[in-house]
Amino acid sequence: MSIEQWWPRLSPETQRWLTEHNGEPLPAEVLQEITGVGGEPTSDASWVGEQGPDGLHLSDAAVDWVEAVANGEDPAPPA
C-alpha cells in the first residue's frame, strides 16, 4: 500500500510526528501504526527507505511527499 493510501488512516498524533520529524528513523510505535493501517513494509514499496541501525527510514520520495503535505500541498504519489 502506498503512503497516500495509508496516510489518512493514521492518527493525527502520528501524522504530526511524521511531519515534525520528517526524515528521521521511524520509532517502533509509529512503524507499528503504519503497518497496522498499510501492511508490512516491503522493499518494493515507494515509501520504504533504508533500514539502518537506528531503524527504518522513509524513502527520499516519501520524505518529500510528507513535506509537501505538511506545507498544505496536494502532492503526487511518490514514484
C-alpha positions in Angstrom: 0.0 0.0 0.0 1.3 3.4 -0.9 1.8 6.4 1.5 -1.1 8.4 0.1 -3.4 5.4 0.8 -2.3 4.8 4.4 -1.6 8.4 5.5 -5.3 9.4 6.0 -5.8 6.3 8.2 -3.1 7.3 10.7 -3.9 9.0 13.9 -3.4 12.8 14.0 -0.7 12.3 16.5 1.3 10.0 14.2 0.8 12.3 11.2 2.1 15.2 13.4 5.1 13.2 14.5 5.9 12.3 10.9 5.7 15.9 9.8 7.7 17.2 12.7 10.4 14.5 12.5 10.4 14.1 8.7 13.5 12.2 7.6 14.2 10.7 11.0 14.1 6.9 11.6 10.6 5.7 12.5 10.1 4.8 16.1 8.6 1.4 16.8 5.2 2.8 17.7 5.0 4.9 14.5 6.0 1.9 12.3 3.5 -0.3 14.2 0.7 2.1 13.4 1.8 2.4 9.7 1.9 -1.4 9.3 -1.5 -1.7 11.1 -3.2 0.5 8.5 -1.0 -0.1 5.5 0.5 -3.5 5.9 4.1 -4.7 6.3 6.8 -2.6 4.6 8.2 -4.3 1.6 11.4 -3.5 -0.3 9.3 -2.5 -3.4 7.1 -0.1 -1.5 7.8 3.5 -2.7 7.7 4.8 0.9 10.3 2.4 2.3 13.8 3.7 2.6 16.9 2.4 4.2 16.9 0.1 7.3 19.8 1.3 9.5 20.9 0.5 13.0 18.6 3.2 14.3 15.5 1.9 12.4 13.6 2.2 9.2 13.7 5.4 7.3 11.1 6.7 4.8 12.4 6.9 1.2 13.6 10.3 -0.1 10.4 10.4 -2.2 8.2 9.8 0.8 10.1 12.4 2.8 9.4 14.9 0.0 5.7 13.8 0.0 5.3 14.3 3.7 6.9 17.7 3.5 4.5 18.7 0.7 1.5 17.6 2.8 2.9 19.5 5.8 3.0 22.6 3.6 -0.6 22.2 2.7 0.1 21.0 -0.8 -1.6 18.1 -2.6 1.4 16.1 -3.8 1.5 13.4 -6.4 2.3 9.9 -5.1 6.0 9.2 -4.6 7.5 7.4 -7.6 
